[in-house]
């Protein structure tokens, strides 16, 4: 039995909890005011009534809700609250899989003899979170992660939806197709050509007909439409699936030097975080959003996994240049995925080992004397905000080892999460994503509906529209 637990309007709810004068008011977290660039990280339910939602530009939110209370992201406070909630979840099962700072899956199959059935456990957790943390959390209970996730989103805030075994397809059938994992804007447009508006419509479609347009993804989508999902809940100790950072420019820019310098800074940050967690990445993905809010992603598999800046930057540069040439750009992002742990030097091992020693020496200097102790000449004066991580698997409880463990072991106090760096958010780095589990770009029209703090691009659960460029270095 699987539970999906999702804190309601998490950032805004924490602010309203801590500041009683904000209760009942439209609270918008993500910036200091409606005149700033960047995007909304989350909006209280009072603000959502005005059409404000996550990933919306702050200026759009200000026009829709001029009476809104705009607050900056307080990343450290939200991390501390997240740890409290995750500790409550672990009382009921060791199989807790946090997928972002505000949500997690639980496999309680082996816990039911001790704590009751799935619904009983969900109610007990909801009561504990309310009584001990002062927040509401919505729950979905089902046989699969996919259905539990959809269920938890249906009756927010403070909802509880139970889907009995054997009723998954009937439960999903009347729901809008956008609620299904794997259906982002591009996939939704393709499905609309077939007259598909609901999950039930997709379940009834001949897989062969859809495969002509979508290839092997068609079968996966139709299986999901029937409520089938083989993905298991992974417990503590499984490493993050990706490391990434995005940056929204203060002013939209067409300057190649500004764009490339930003990519370099992000590649350096991503590489440092990889080294901090003892991992190497096999794939680099670049995200580019232009001034018209059109978003593209490109990815490339490296010849050998790396945790060094140069290979990540060169791959990012090659991917980004065709998408930025002659365009005015709002946002760029760099993500490393396909992570592996352990030594894996590959070709030209002596040179790779030398460059790795240099990088580790730089890491040590930054740890001892501050993040700006060692800086590339090209990056002087171009510091980016520290990323407030939103990658799949980088929730507070999934960042390698727990903060309390690092506190007990001084050798482990070099990772980026414990250096006291400020969390970003006021400038929209990176964009938050949608509660429904489908990829959502900045959407000035607001027609994507209600969204919250979960992450963009959910690896296996997110939009499965394939990137246009999947070329690999041979």
C-alpha positions as CSV (number, residue, x, y, z in Angstrom):
1,X,0.0,0.0,0.0
2,X,1.4,3.4,-1.1
3,X,0.8,6.8,0.5
4,X,1.6,10.1,-1.1
5,X,1.8,13.0,1.4
6,X,2.0,16.6,0.1
7,X,2.1,19.7,2.3
8,X,-0.4,22.3,1.3
9,X,0.9,25.6,-0.1
10,X,4.0,24.8,1.9
11,X,6.1,28.0,1.9
12,X,3.1,30.2,2.3
13,X,1.6,28.0,5.0
14,X,4.8,28.2,7.0
15,X,4.8,32.0,6.8
16,X,1.1,32.1,7.8
17,X,1.8,29.8,10.7
18,X,4.7,31.9,12.0
19,X,2.9,35.3,11.4
20,X,-0.7,35.1,12.5
21,X,-1.4,38.5,10.9
22,X,-1.0,36.9,7.5
23,X,-3.7,34.2,8.0
24,X,-6.5,34.7,5.7
25,X,-4.5,37.0,3.5
26,X,-3.2,36.3,0.0
27,X,0.5,35.4,0.6
28,X,2.9,35.1,-2.4
29,X,6.3,33.6,-1.7
30,X,9.1,34.1,-4.2
31,X,10.2,37.7,-4.1
32,X,10.2,40.9,-2.2
33,X,7.5,42.6,-4.3
34,X,5.5,42.5,-7.5
35,X,8.0,44.8,-9.3
36,X,10.8,42.2,-9.1
37,X,11.8,39.7,-11.8
38,X,11.6,36.0,-11.1
39,X,8.7,33.7,-10.4
40,X,6.3,32.8,-7.7
41,X,7.5,29.8,-5.6
42,X,4.2,29.2,-4.0
43,X,0.9,31.1,-3.3
44,X,-1.5,30.7,-0.4
45,X,-4.9,29.4,-1.3
46,X,-6.2,33.0,-0.7
47,X,-3.9,34.2,-3.5
48,X,-4.8,31.3,-5.8
49,X,-8.4,32.6,-5.9
50,X,-7.0,35.5,-7.9
51,X,-5.3,33.2,-10.4
52,X,-1.8,33.3,-8.8
53,X,0.1,30.1,-9.0
54,X,3.7,28.8,-8.8
55,X,6.0,29.5,-11.8
56,X,4.0,32.6,-12.6
57,X,6.1,35.8,-13.1
58,X,6.0,38.0,-10.0
59,X,4.9,40.9,-12.1
60,X,1.9,39.0,-13.4
61,X,1.1,37.9,-9.9
62,X,1.2,41.6,-8.8
63,X,-1.3,42.5,-11.5
64,X,-3.7,39.7,-10.6
65,X,-3.4,40.2,-6.9
66,X,-2.3,43.8,-6.1
67,X,-3.3,43.3,-2.4
68,X,-1.0,40.3,-2.1
69,X,1.6,40.0,0.6
70,X,4.9,39.3,-1.3
71,X,7.6,37.5,0.8
72,X,11.1,36.3,-0.1
73,X,11.9,32.6,0.1
74,X,13.3,31.6,3.5
75,X,15.0,28.4,2.4
76,X,16.6,27.5,5.7
77,X,13.4,27.8,7.6
78,X,11.5,25.7,5.1
79,X,14.3,23.0,5.2
80,X,14.0,22.8,9.0
81,X,10.2,22.4,8.8
82,X,10.6,19.8,6.1
83,X,12.9,17.8,8.3
84,X,10.3,17.8,11.1
85,X,7.7,16.4,8.7
86,X,10.0,13.8,7.2
87,X,10.9,12.6,10.7
88,X,7.2,12.1,11.4
89,X,6.8,10.0,8.3
90,X,9.7,7.8,9.2
91,X,7.9,6.7,12.4
92,X,5.6,4.6,10.3
93,X,8.0,3.0,7.8
94,X,11.6,3.1,6.7
95,X,10.4,3.2,3.1
96,X,10.1,6.9,2.8
97,X,11.0,8.5,-0.5
98,X,11.0,12.3,-0.3
99,X,10.7,13.7,-3.9
100,X,10.9,17.4,-3.0
101,X,11.0,19.6,0.1
102,X,7.3,19.3,0.7
103,X,6.2,15.8,-0.4
104,X,7.1,12.1,-0.1
105,X,5.9,8.6,-1.0
106,X,5.6,5.9,1.7
107,X,5.3,2.2,1.3
108,X,3.3,1.1,4.4
109,X,2.6,-2.5,3.2
110,X,4.6,-4.0,6.0
111,X,3.4,-1.5,8.6
112,X,-0.3,-2.2,8.4
113,X,-0.2,-4.9,11.1
114,X,1.2,-2.4,13.5
115,X,-0.5,0.8,12.6
116,X,-3.6,-0.1,10.7
117,X,-4.6,0.0,7.1
118,X,-3.4,2.7,4.6
119,X,-6.2,5.1,5.4
120,X,-5.7,4.8,9.1
121,X,-2.0,5.5,8.8
122,X,-2.7,8.5,6.5
123,X,-5.1,10.0,9.1
124,X,-2.6,9.4,11.9
125,X,0.1,11.2,9.9
126,X,-2.1,14.1,9.1
127,X,-3.0,14.5,12.7
128,X,0.6,14.4,13.8
129,X,1.7,16.9,11.2
130,X,-1.1,19.3,12.3
131,X,-0.5,18.9,16.0
132,X,3.3,18.9,16.0
133,X,4.2,21.1,13.1
134,X,1.1,23.3,12.8
135,X,0.6,22.6,9.0
136,X,-1.9,20.7,6.9
137,X,-0.9,17.9,4.6
138,X,-2.9,16.2,1.9
139,X,-2.8,12.4,1.4
140,X,-3.5,9.9,-1.3
141,X,-3.7,6.2,-0.6
142,X,-3.5,3.6,-3.4
143,X,-1.7,0.5,-4.7
144,X,0.7,2.5,-6.9
145,X,2.7,5.7,-6.7
146,X,1.0,7.2,-9.7
147,X,-2.5,6.8,-8.4
148,X,-1.5,7.9,-4.9
149,X,0.0,11.0,-6.3
150,X,-3.0,11.9,-8.3
151,X,-5.3,11.2,-5.4
152,X,-3.4,13.4,-3.0
153,X,-3.9,16.4,-5.3
154,X,-7.7,16.1,-5.7
155,X,-9.0,17.5,-2.5
156,X,-6.4,20.0,-1.4
157,X,-6.0,21.5,1.1
158,X,-6.0,19.0,4.0
159,X,-7.5,16.3,1.8
160,X,-7.5,12.5,2.0
161,X,-8.4,10.3,-0.9
162,X,-8.3,6.5,-0.8
163,X,-8.4,4.5,-4.0
164,X,-9.3,0.9,-3.2
165,X,-7.4,-1.9,-5.1
166,X,-9.0,-2.8,-8.4
167,X,-10.6,0.6,-8.9
168,X,-7.6,2.5,-10.3
169,X,-8.8,2.8,-13.9
170,X,-12.3,3.8,-12.9
171,X,-10.9,6.4,-10.5
172,X,-8.6,8.0,-13.1
173,X,-11.0,7.8,-16.1
174,X,-13.0,11.0,-15.6
175,X,-10.0,13.1,-14.7
176,X,-8.4,15.7,-17.0
177,X,-5.5,14.2,-19.1
178,X,-3.1,16.8,-17.7
179,X,-3.3,15.1,-14.3
180,X,-1.5,12.0,-15.6
181,X,2.2,11.6,-15.1
182,X,4.0,12.0,-18.4
183,X,1.5,14.5,-20.0
184,X,3.1,17.9,-20.4
185,X,2.0,20.6,-22.7
186,X,3.6,19.0,-25.8
187,X,2.1,15.6,-25.1
188,X,-1.2,17.2,-24.3
189,X,-1.3,18.9,-27.7
190,X,-0.6,15.5,-29.5
191,X,-3.3,13.8,-27.5
192,X,-5.7,16.6,-28.4
193,X,-5.3,15.6,-32.0
194,X,-6.9,12.3,-31.1
195,X,-9.8,13.9,-29.3
196,X,-8.4,12.9,-25.9
197,X,-9.5,15.1,-23.0
198,X,-9.6,12.7,-20.1
199,X,-7.5,9.9,-18.8
200,X,-10.3,7.5,-19.6
201,X,-10.2,8.7,-23.3
202,X,-6.5,7.7,-23.3
203,X,-7.1,4.3,-21.7
204,X,-9.6,3.5,-24.5
205,X,-7.2,4.4,-27.3
206,X,-5.6,1.8,-29.4
207,X,-1.9,1.8,-28.5
208,X,-0.8,1.2,-32.1
209,X,-2.6,4.4,-33.2
210,X,-0.7,6.5,-30.6
211,X,2.6,4.7,-31.2
212,X,2.6,6.1,-34.8
213,X,3.0,9.6,-33.3
214,X,4.8,8.9,-30.0
215,X,6.8,5.8,-30.4
216,X,7.5,3.6,-27.4
217,X,6.2,6.4,-25.0
218,X,2.7,5.6,-26.2
219,X,2.5,2.2,-24.4
220,X,3.8,3.7,-21.2
221,X,1.2,6.5,-21.3
222,X,-1.7,4.0,-21.9
223,X,-0.5,1.8,-19.1
224,X,-0.5,4.8,-16.8
225,X,-4.0,5.7,-17.9
226,X,-5.1,2.2,-16.6
227,X,-3.4,3.0,-13.2
228,X,-0.4,0.7,-13.8
229,X,2.9,1.9,-12.4
230,X,5.8,-0.5,-11.6
231,X,7.8,2.2,-9.9
232,X,8.6,1.2,-6.3
233,X,9.1,3.4,-3.3
234,X,12.8,3.7,-2.5
235,X,13.8,4.3,1.1
236,X,16.7,6.1,2.8
237,X,20.1,5.9,1.3
238,X,19.4,6.0,-2.4
239,X,21.2,8.9,-4.0
240,X,19.8,11.8,-5.9
241,X,19.0,11.3,-9.5
242,X,20.1,14.7,-10.8
243,X,21.9,17.9,-9.7
244,X,21.0,21.2,-11.4
245,X,20.6,24.9,-11.3
246,X,18.6,27.5,-13.2
247,X,19.0,31.3,-13.4
248,X,16.5,34.0,-14.4
249,X,18.4,37.1,-15.7
250,X,17.7,40.4,-14.1
251,X,17.1,41.7,-17.6
252,X,16.3,39.5,-20.6
253,X,19.5,39.3,-22.6
254,X,20.7,38.5,-26.1
255,X,24.4,39.0,-25.2
256,X,26.2,35.7,-25.9
257,X,29.0,36.6,-23.3
258,X,26.4,37.0,-20.5
259,X,24.7,33.8,-21.4
260,X,27.9,31.8,-21.7
261,X,29.3,33.2,-18.5
262,X,26.1,32.2,-16.7
263,X,26.3,28.7,-18.1
264,X,29.9,28.5,-16.9
265,X,29.0,29.6,-13.4
266,X,26.2,27.1,-13.2
267,X,28.5,24.3,-14.6
268,X,31.0,25.2,-11.9
269,X,28.3,25.0,-9.2
270,X,26.9,21.7,-10.4
271,X,30.4,20.2,-10.6
272,X,31.2,21.3,-7.1
273,X,28.0,19.8,-5.8
274,X,28.7,16.5,-7.6
275,X,32.1,16.3,-6.0
276,X,30.6,17.1,-2.6
277,X,28.3,14.1,-2.9
278,X,31.0,11.9,-4.4
279,X,29.2,11.4,-7.7
280,X,29.9,11.7,-11.4
281,X,27.4,12.6,-14.1
282,X,27.0,10.9,-17.5
283,X,24.4,13.3,-19.0
284,X,24.2,17.1,-19.2
285,X,20.9,18.8,-19.9
286,X,20.4,22.5,-20.8
287,X,17.2,24.4,-20.5
288,X,16.6,27.7,-22.3
289,X,13.6,30.0,-22.0
290,X,13.3,33.0,-24.2
291,X,11.5,36.3,-23.6
292,X,8.3,34.9,-25.1
293,X,8.4,32.1,-22.4
294,X,9.1,29.4,-25.0
295,X,11.1,26.7,-23.3
296,X,13.4,24.1,-24.9
297,X,15.6,21.4,-23.3
298,X,18.5,19.6,-24.9
299,X,20.6,16.8,-23.5
300,X,23.9,15.1,-24.3
301,X,25.6,12.0,-23.0
302,X,29.2,12.5,-22.2
303,X,32.0,10.2,-23.3
304,X,32.7,9.3,-19.7
305,X,31.1,10.4,-16.4
306,X,32.5,13.5,-14.8
307,X,32.4,15.8,-11.8
308,X,34.6,18.5,-13.4
309,X,33.5,21.9,-14.6
310,X,35.0,21.9,-18.1
311,X,33.3,18.8,-19.6
312,X,29.9,19.9,-18.2
313,X,30.4,23.5,-19.4
314,X,31.5,22.4,-22.9
315,X,28.5,20.1,-23.3
316,X,26.2,22.8,-22.0
317,X,27.7,25.4,-24.3
318,X,27.3,23.1,-27.4
319,X,23.7,22.5,-26.5
320,X,22.8,26.1,-25.7
321,X,24.4,28.0,-28.5
322,X,21.9,26.9,-31.3
323,X,19.0,27.7,-29.0
324,X,20.2,31.2,-27.9
325,X,21.7,32.5,-31.1
326,X,19.9,35.6,-32.2
327,X,17.3,35.3,-29.4
328,X,16.5,37.3,-26.3
329,X,16.8,34.9,-23.3
330,X,15.0,35.0,-20.0
331,X,16.3,31.9,-18.2
332,X,19.0,29.2,-18.7
333,X,19.6,26.1,-16.7
334,X,22.2,23.3,-16.4
335,X,21.4,19.8,-15.0
336,X,23.7,16.8,-14.5
337,X,22.1,13.4,-14.4
338,X,22.9,9.7,-14.8
339,X,24.8,9.9,-11.6
340,X,27.3,7.2,-10.5
341,X,29.3,7.0,-7.3
342,X,32.9,5.9,-6.9
343,X,36.1,6.4,-8.9
344,X,35.6,6.3,-12.6
345,X,38.4,8.2,-14.4
346,X,38.0,6.8,-17.8
347,X,40.3,7.8,-20.7
348,X,43.4,9.9,-20.1
349,X,43.4,9.0,-16.4
350,X,46.5,10.9,-15.5
351,X,45.3,14.2,-16.8
352,X,41.8,13.6,-15.3
353,X,43.4,12.8,-11.9
354,X,45.5,16.0,-12.1
355,X,42.4,18.2,-12.9
356,X,40.5,16.5,-10.2
357,X,43.1,17.2,-7.6
358,X,43.1,20.9,-8.7
359,X,39.3,21.0,-8.4
360,X,39.4,19.4,-4.9
361,X,42.0,22.0,-3.8
362,X,39.7,24.7,-5.0
363,X,36.8,23.1,-3.1
364,X,39.0,23.1,0.1
365,X,39.9,26.8,-0.3
366,X,36.2,27.7,-0.8
367,X,35.3,25.7,2.3
368,X,37.9,27.4,4.4
369,X,37.8,30.9,3.2
370,X,34.4,31.4,1.5
371,X,32.7,30.7,-1.8
372,X,34.6,33.5,-3.6
373,X,38.0,32.6,-2.4
374,X,38.8,31.1,-5.8
375,X,37.1,32.4,-8.9
376,X,37.6,32.0,-12.6
377,X,38.7,35.3,-14.2
378,X,35.7,35.1,-16.6
379,X,33.3,34.9,-13.7
380,X,34.6,37.9,-11.7
381,X,31.6,40.1,-10.9
382,X,29.0,37.6,-12.1
383,X,28.1,35.7,-9.0
384,X,24.8,33.7,-9.2
385,X,22.6,33.0,-6.2
386,X,23.0,29.7,-4.5
387,X,20.5,27.2,-5.9
388,X,17.4,26.3,-3.9
389,X,17.4,22.7,-5.1
390,X,14.3,21.4,-6.8
391,X,15.7,18.4,-8.7
392,X,13.9,15.1,-8.3
393,X,15.5,13.4,-5.3
394,X,17.1,16.5,-3.8
395,X,14.6,17.1,-1.1
396,X,16.1,18.0,2.3
397,X,16.1,14.4,3.4
398,X,17.7,13.1,0.2
399,X,20.9,15.2,0.0
400,X,23.4,12.5,0.5
401,X,23.5,12.4,4.3
402,X,21.4,14.1,6.9
403,X,22.5,17.4,8.5
404,X,22.7,15.8,12.0
405,X,25.0,13.1,10.6
406,X,27.3,15.7,9.2
407,X,27.3,17.6,12.5
408,X,28.6,14.5,14.2
409,X,31.3,13.8,11.6
410,X,33.5,16.9,10.8
411,X,34.9,15.1,7.8
412,X,31.5,15.4,6.2
413,X,31.0,19.1,6.7
414,X,32.3,20.1,3.3
415,X,29.1,19.5,1.3
416,X,27.5,22.6,-0.2
417,X,24.3,22.2,1.8
418,X,26.1,23.0,5.1
419,X,28.1,26.1,4.1
420,X,25.5,28.6,5.1
421,X,24.9,29.7,1.5
422,X,21.6,31.7,1.0
423,X,18.8,29.9,-0.7
424,X,17.6,31.5,-3.9
425,X,14.1,32.0,-5.0
426,X,13.5,35.8,-5.1
427,X,15.0,35.8,-8.6
428,X,13.4,32.5,-9.7
429,X,16.4,30.2,-9.6
430,X,15.3,27.6,-10.3
431,X,11.7,27.6,-11.3
432,X,9.4,25.6,-9.0
433,X,7.1,23.2,-10.6
434,X,3.6,21.9,-10.4
435,X,1.7,20.0,-7.8
436,X,0.0,17.8,-10.4
437,X,3.3,16.2,-11.5
438,X,3.4,17.6,-15.1
439,X,5.9,20.0,-16.4
440,X,4.7,23.6,-16.5
441,X,6.5,26.5,-18.0
442,X,6.1,30.1,-16.8
443,X,2.5,30.7,-17.8
444,X,1.3,34.3,-17.9
445,X,-2.3,33.2,-18.8
446,X,-2.6,31.0,-15.6
447,X,-4.5,28.3,-17.6
448,X,-2.4,25.5,-16.1
449,X,-4.3,25.7,-12.9
450,X,-3.2,25.2,-9.3
451,X,0.5,24.6,-8.7
452,X,2.8,24.3,-5.8
453,X,6.3,23.6,-4.6
454,X,7.1,20.3,-6.3
455,X,10.0,20.2,-8.7
456,X,10.1,20.8,-12.4
457,X,11.2,17.8,-14.5
458,X,10.6,14.7,-12.4
459,X,12.9,12.2,-14.0
460,X,10.7,9.1,-14.3
461,X,7.5,10.7,-13.2
462,X,7.6,14.0,-15.2
463,X,6.7,15.0,-18.7
464,X,8.0,12.3,-21.0
465,X,8.1,14.5,-24.1
466,X,11.5,13.5,-25.4
467,X,14.1,16.3,-25.8
468,X,14.6,17.2,-29.4
469,X,18.4,16.5,-29.2
470,X,19.4,13.1,-27.8
471,X,22.7,12.9,-29.6
472,X,25.6,11.1,-27.9
473,X,29.3,11.4,-28.2
474,X,30.5,8.1,-29.6
